[in-house]
Amino acid sequence: MPISLRSVIPVWVAAAVGAIAVGVFASSAPLAWLPVVMAGAILLTFAIQLGVSRKEGFVERIAASLGGALVILAAATLVLSLWASSVSGAN
């Protein structure tokens, strides 16, 4: 696996795990916690990329990490907002 994927995929996994955790544990206001997960993804991205110690492709790796995390969290936002509207409509 190339170094770029080894440094990008952990951020995507962390974003997915964070989105699932928000859906499970923050049932009262899940949409308020997704930006916190994105902030964590940003911090994790920079920690990983600075730990890689390679200048080549730095911006591309950061863009791939954060772009993927953003797509994952946008999908989670859609799912959680639809779920919240269906739950509030049932009550």
N, C-alpha and C positions, 0 to 999 in steps of 0.2 A: 504494500500500500504506500503510495507516495506521501511524503511529509506533509503536503498540503491537506490531504484528506485526514491524516492522523491528527491534525491540529484543528480541523473544522468539525468533524463528526461529534466529538464530545460536547461541543456547544449545542448542537442540534438535539442531542440526547438529553442534555440538561434542560433545555427549553421544553421538550416534550414531557419530561418527568415533572417539571415545575407546573406546566399547564394541567397535567392530570392531578397533581397534588392540590392545586387551586380548586379544581372541580370537585374534588372529594372533601376537602377540609374547609373551604370557604363558601359554604352553601348560601350564606346570607348575602354576600356581596362579592361574587367571584370576579366580576369585571374590574373591580377596584384593585385587585391583587395582580392582574396580568402585567401591568407596567412594572411592578416590582420584580417579576420574573424576567422581564426584558432587561431591567437594570442589572440583574445578576448575570444575565447572558453577556452583557457588555463588559462587565468586570472580568468574567471568566475568559472571554475572548482575549482581552488585553493581557491577562496573566499567562495564558497559554502561548500567545504569539510572542511575548517578550521572553518566555522561557525557551522558545524554539531557537532563538539567537541567529536567525537568518534574515538578511536584509532583502534578498530576492523574493519577490512575491508577497511582501508584507501587506500591502494595501489590498491585494486580491484575496489573501487569506482572511483578512478582517471583513472584507465585503461579503465573502462567501459565508463566513460564520454568522454574521449579523443578519444578512439577507435571509438565510435559512431559518434562523431563530424568529425573525419577523414573520415569515410565511407560516411557520408552525403556530405562533401565537395569534396571528390573524385568523387562522382556521379554528383555534381554540376559542377565540372571541365569538366567532360566528356560532359555533356549537353551543357555547355556554349562554349566549343571548337567546338563541332559539329555545334552549332548555328552560331558561328562566321565564320566558314568555309563556311557555306551555304549562309550567308549574303555576304561574300566577293566574293564568286563564282557567285552570282547573279549580282554583279556590274560589 
